[in-house]
Amino acid sequence: MRLKFEVYLIIGSTGVAQSNNNDFVSDEIKKLNELLHDLTLEEDDIKGELEWLKSQDKQSKSQVDDWFNKLQELKKMVEDCLNRVKDALVLGAHNLYEDYPHFLRLEIQQLTAQVSEHIKNGKPLVLSNEFVGEDFERNVKRMWKLVENDQVFMIGIHGMGGVGKTCLATHMETQIKRKGRFKHVIWVMVSREYSIPKLQQDIAESIGVKLGGDERTRAAHLSSALSEKGKWLLILDDVWKFIDLQKVGIPHSRINGSKSILTSRLKHVYRQMDCALLMFKSSLNVKVWSYFFLRLGEYKTPATIPPNILKIAESIAGRCDGLPLAISVMARTMKGIHDIHQWRHALNKLGRLEMGTEMEEEVFKILKLSYDNLMDSCLHCASYSEINRHNMIMKLLERGAINGRRILREIYDEGHTILNELQDHSLLSENRRYLRMQNSVRNMACHILKESQRCMVRCDQRLRAIPHVQEWTADLELVSLNRNLVREIPAVISPFHLDSQK
């Protein structure tokens, strides 16, 4: 609650307390000026970021606007209080009501507490409404802590393909450039086919340096050039294997605060390169609908979905399992479509793992890069929505992915190694001792599986009955109805099937 106290004058009074003097009023003016200074700095910072968003034709999130409006309201309250105290100083402290210092001190204490709570505890990140989800905001805050930590030289952003690693790195690049934290910000796309000479050349071109000679000479020239540039930030996007920074010519410049950020879907790369690791989760959690509807709309405005289509649209978004890339592609595919038949058809195709051309080309192509190195084991795991490690190792053994002609300890060692590699490649996650494959990854693996053998996978769809009899073709080799409500598969139509009930 806001307290407001007027200046009381008692002309000719001799009972004014000794504490009500000019020194007290001056001290309170100093406190209010400091408070006003802090609020002005915050206002200018947020205003600058909002203006930048506007220049990029982007809309800020509503909570950012609400926070900024409250900040300006607090600033007005402090200015009003400051003006009243200055008036009191002009009138003379000896003319003030004797309890005025007590009320003034109480008002300033309450204003200080409100400002402190608003700035320190509730300040939101200024993100456009295209960035959805608490995980993204949490990761941005963690990234800033790592960037500002003088003890950290290399920062790694890890996560599966399409989860938003490059999006986070791009956001950090933009904000770091805008705030001028580094003299030079260098972005290099590394990719799977990188070579040291190409990496050297890309970095050199970014800082305007010409290189010549053999690899070692080029590295020496590049290292010298970077050192002369002062404080720099190097962003290496889409790293697939260990990079020897010394051979490239990237100095380990912890002295002047220079840093490197790299993105990769391979966890062992971060271990080998001694990165401070930031794990990027693959789910947008409860914000998945907001993100889907935003991408479905126009001009950064969420789409309005007719009531008869709303549940179908939510189901389609849910099938993307929180993967931003899959959600974006599906939303773009359905943009401007208002016929319920087309929406139902799209949902049915997802259920049958019949992906559209855009999903295959844009989503599966990205995910398949991780899959190629671990093809067989990934396909085996795709048949299960959730399964514990012991059971999965036994399934790998049954299917011949693990050589069974060895002692049990060796079988388990190989099984755990396979599962750990799948996790390191962002193809598998583990929670509460259960392994889980992200829906888009499983759909991609099953899509590939269907090309090599006849299979039918309907995991985690809450089915109460088996699929239509026409889908049980004579050449069907594999069926997985994992985590459904189907109680029984008639023996007359059942091939080798997997865990139909759980």
N, C-alpha and C positions, 0 to 999 in steps of 0.2 A: 504494500500500500504506500502511496506517495504521501509524504508529509510536506506541508507548505506552511511556513511561518512568516508572518509579516514583521516589519520593523516597528517596534513600539517606541514612542517618544514620551518621556516624562519630563516636561520642561520644568526646570528649577528643582528637580528632585535631588535630595542629598543621600538617598538610601540605595544608590547603585552600588552593587558589590564591586570590590576591588579587582576581581578577576576579569570584569568586563572592560578591558582596555584595548588600546589600539594594537598592541602586540598580539593579543589573542585573535582579533579579527584578521590581522595580516597573515597569521599562521594558517587560518582556515582558507583564506584566499589562495595561498600557496598550494594547499591540498587540492582545492577545486581546479586550479590551473593544471596540476599534474594529471588529474582525472580527465580533464578536457583534452589534454595532449594525447593521452592513451586512446581515447575514443576517436580523435581526429585521425590518428595513425591507422587504426583499424578501418575507419570509414574510407580513407583514401585507398587502402589496400584492396578492400572489397570492391570499391567503385571502379578501380583500375581493371580488376579481373572481369567484372560485369561488362564494362565497356569493351574489353577484348572479345568476350563471347559475342556481344552484339555485332562487332566488326566482322566476325566469322559467320554471321547469319545463324547463330545458335541461340537457343533459349536456355535460361538458367532454370534450375529446379525451384519449385514453389517454396520449399523450406529455406532456400538461400535468400529469396526475396523477403520472406517473413522475418528472418534473422536480421537482415539489413535494415528493415523498417523499424524494428525494435531498437536497434543500435542508434538510429537517428532520433528516436523518441527519448532514449536515455541521454543523448547528447544535449537535446533541448532542455531537459530537466536540470542538467548540470549547469548549463548556461543561465537559466533562470535563477537558480540558487546563487550562482556567482554574481550576477547583477545585483541581487538583493543585498548580498554581503558588502559589495562595493559601495552601494548606497549607504549602508550603515556606517562604513568607514568615513564617508564624506560628511555625514551628519555628526559624527563624533561618538566614540564609544561611551562617553559619560552620559549621553542622552538615551541610552538603550535600556529597555526593560531588564531588570536584574536577572531574570531566568532565561534571557535570550541566548547567552552562550551555551547553556545546557541543551536547549532545543536545536540550536544550530549544529552543535556537535552531533546530536542524534540524527539529524537529517543527512549530514554528510556521511556518517557511518553507514546509513541505510543505502544511500546512493552508491557508495564505494562497493558495498556488498553486492548490489544488483549488477553493477558494471562488471565486477570480477567474475560473477557467476555466468553472465551472458557471454563474456569473451573467452574465459578459460574452459568452461565446462560445456558450452553449447555451440561453439563456433563451427559452422558446417564448412565442408570443402566446396569451393565454387566450381561445380561441375555442371556441364550442360545436361539437359534432360535425356540425352542419348546414353549417358553412363548410368546404368541402373544397378542397384544392389548394394547392400551394406559391405559385401566382400570387397568390391572395387574401392569404395571409399576407405575401408580399413587398410587395404594394400597401398593406396596412395599415401596415407599417413605413415605407414611403415617405411615406404620408400624415402620419404623426406627425412625420417630419422636416420636412415642409413646414409643418405647423401650428405647430411650435415655432420655425420660422425667422422672425425679426423682419423680414427683408427681403422676405418674400413676403406680399402682401395678398390676391391672388385665386388659388385653386387650382381647376383643371379636371379632372374625371374623364371621360375619353373612352372610348367603346366602342360597339359595335353594340347594337341593341335586344335586351333579354333577357339581356345578358351579366352583369349584376350591379352596375351602377353605383349604382343606388339602394340596393341591399343594402349596398355598401361605405359609402355616405354615411350610411345608417341606423346601421350599426355605429359609425362615428366619432361620430355625434351622441350615441349612448347612452354611449360611453366618455368623451367630453368632458364630458358632464353629470355623470357619476358621479365623475369626478376633479376637477370644479370648476375647469377651466382657464379658462373664460369665465363672466362674470356672467350673460350671456343667450345662449341658443342658439335661433335663429329658423329654422324650416323653412317654406318656401313652395313649393308645387307650381306651376310656371310654366305648363307645357303650350304647345301650339302656338297657341292662341287668346289668348295673354296680351295685356294692354294696360297702359300705365303706371298709369292710375287704379286698376285692379284690383290690380296689384302693390303700389302704395302702400297700399291698404286692407288687404290681407292682412298686410303687414309691421306696419302700425299696430295691427291687432287682436292680433297676437302679442305686442306689447310694452305693450298696454293704453293706447293713445293714440288720441284722436279727431281726425280731420282735417276741415278745411273749406276752402272757397274754390276757386280755380281750381288747375290743375295745378302752376304755379310756387309758389303759396302753400303747397299741400300738401307739395311737395318741401322747402321751407324748414322747415316745421314738423317733418317727419319727420327731416330731417337734424339739427335741433337736439335732438330727442328721443333719437335714437340716440347722439349725442355725450354727452348727459347720463347715458346708461345705463352708461357705462364701457366695459369690454372686452366686445365681443359677437362672435358668430359667426353669419353669415347663410348658410343653405344654400338654394340655388336649384336645384330639381330639374326635369329635363326641359326644358332651354332649347333653343329652336329657332332663335333669331336674336339678333343683337346687341342688348344692353340698355344704354341710356345711363344709367349709374348716377347721374350728376349730375341728370338730369331726374327720376329716381325719388325722389331725396333720400337716397341712400346715400353717406355721407361716405367719402372715401379715408383711413381712419383707421390708417395705418401707425404713427402716433405712440404710440397706446395699445395696440397689438397686436391690434386687431380684424381680423377676416378674413372673406372670403366663399369659399364652396365652391359650384361649380356643376357639374351633370352634363348632358352632351349627347352625342348621337351624331354631331354635326357639328363636324368639326375646325376649320373656318374661324371658327366662333363663338369658340373659344378664342384664335385668333390675333387677332381683332378686339378682344377684351376683355383682352388682355395677361395671360393666365393662365399660372401655372406648371403645365404639363400633365402629367397622369398617364395613361398609356395603359393601358387595361384590356383585356387579351387575351381572346379569345373562347373559349379552350379550357381545360378542366380537366385536360388532359394525362392522365397515367396514373391519376388519381383519378376518372375518369369513372364507372367501375364502382361505386366506393365511394359516390359521390353518388347514383347511380341506385338502388342497393340500400337506401341510407338512406331515400330518399324513398318507396321501395316498402314499407318497414316501417312499424311502428306505434310511437308514443311515443318517437320519436327513436332507435329501435333498428333497425339494418339488418335487412332481410328475409333469411330463409334460403330459398334457391331450390333446388328439387329438381334433382338432377343432369341429368335428361333435358330440363330447361327452361333450365339455366344458360347454355349456348352461345347459345340463341335470345335470351335476355334480354341477354346481352352484345352481340349483334349489333344489337338494337334501341337500346341505349344508345349504341353506336358510331355509328349512323345520325344521332343527334342532334348529333354532331360537337362535343361539349364545350360546347354552349350550355346554360347552367343552366336557362333558362326552358323550353326544349324538353324537357330531361331531366325536370324537375319535372312537366310536363303528362303526358308519356308514362308516368311512374311512377304518377301518380295514376290514369290510365286503366286500368292493369294491376293495380292494388292488389287483393289478395285473389283473384286469378285463378290457378288451379292446373291448368287443363286445357291440355295442350300444343297442342291444336288451335287454341285461341284465341290463344295466343302466336305460333304459326306464321302464323295469319291476320293478326295485327297486323304482323308482319315483312313479309309479302307485300304488304300495303297500302302500307307505307312504300316498298317497292321500286317500286311502281307509281305512286307519288306520289298515292295516294288517302288523303288525310288525314282523320282523324276530326273530328267536330264541334268537340271541345275544342281540338284542334291548330289548326284554322282560326280559331276565335274568339279564342283566347288568344295563340298564337304568331304566326300569319300577320298578325293584326290589328296587332300591335306592329311587326313587320318592314315591313309594307306602308307605314307612315307615312314611312319613309326612302325607300322605293321609288317612291312617287307622283311625286316631283319628277324622277326620272330613269328613267321607265318603259321607254322603247324601248331605251336602251343597256343597262339591267339585264337585260332579256329576252334580248338578243343574247349577253351574257356567260354567261347561265345554261346555255347549251348545252355549256359546257366545264368540265371538272373542274380542269384546269391548262393555262395557255397563256402564252407570253411576250408582251410588249407589241407587238412588231412584228407577229406573227401575228394578234393580236386586233384591231389597227388595220386590218389588211387584211380581216379578217372583217367588221368594221363597214362598211368601204368596199364590199365585195361585196354586203352586204344593204341598202345605201342609207342607212345611218345617218349616213354622211359623204358630202357632195357631192363626187363624183369629178371635176367639171369645174373643177379648180383645180390650181395647181402643187403638186408633191409636198410641199414644205415646209409649205404651208398645210394640206394633208391630215393630215400628221403632227402639226402643232400642235393641230388640232382633236381628233384621236384621243387624244393625250396628255391634253388638257384633259378629255375625257369620262371617261377612266380615272381621272384624279386626282380628279374630282368623285365618282365612285363610291367611291373610297377615303375621301374626306373624309366621305361619308355612311355609312361603316362597312358598305358593301355588298360591298366587294372588299378583299382583302389582297394584299400582294406580298412574296414571300420568294425570295431568290436569283434575281431577275429574272423570276420566274414569278408570274403573277396567279392568284389562287385565290378562289373564292366559297364561303363557309361553307355547309354542307349544307342547313341550314334556310332560308337565304336563297335558295339555288338551287331548293329544293323549292317554296318560295312562288312564285318567279318562274315556274317550270314549271307550277305549278298554275294560275296566271293565264293563262299562254300556252295551256294546253289549252282554256280557255274561249273563246278567240278564234280558234284554229286547231287542227286535228288534229295532235298531235305525240306523240312517244314519246321520253322521255329516260331513259337507264339509264347514268349516268356512274359510273365508278370502282366497279363491283360485281364485278369479276373474272369476268365472264361469258366462257365459252369457246364458247358457241353463241349465235346470234341468238335473240331472244324468239320465243315460239310463233307460228306462222304466222297464227293467228286474230287476233293483235294487229295485223297488218299490213293494216289496213282500206283500202278503195279511196280514202277521202278523206284518208288520211294525207299531211300536207304536210312534216313535218320529223321526222327521226330523229337522235338523238345517242347513240352508244355510246362516247363518249370515255373513254379510259383503261380499256379492257377487254382481254380476250385473244381477241376475235373477229377472225379473219383475213380473212373475206370475207363480203359480203352479196350474195346472188344478185341479178343484175340484174332478174330477172323480178318481184321483190317490192320492189325498192329505189326509194324516192322520192329526193328530194334529201337525201343523208345526209352526216354530218359525221365525219371522222377516226375510222373504226371501230376502228383498231388502237391508236393512241396517244392 
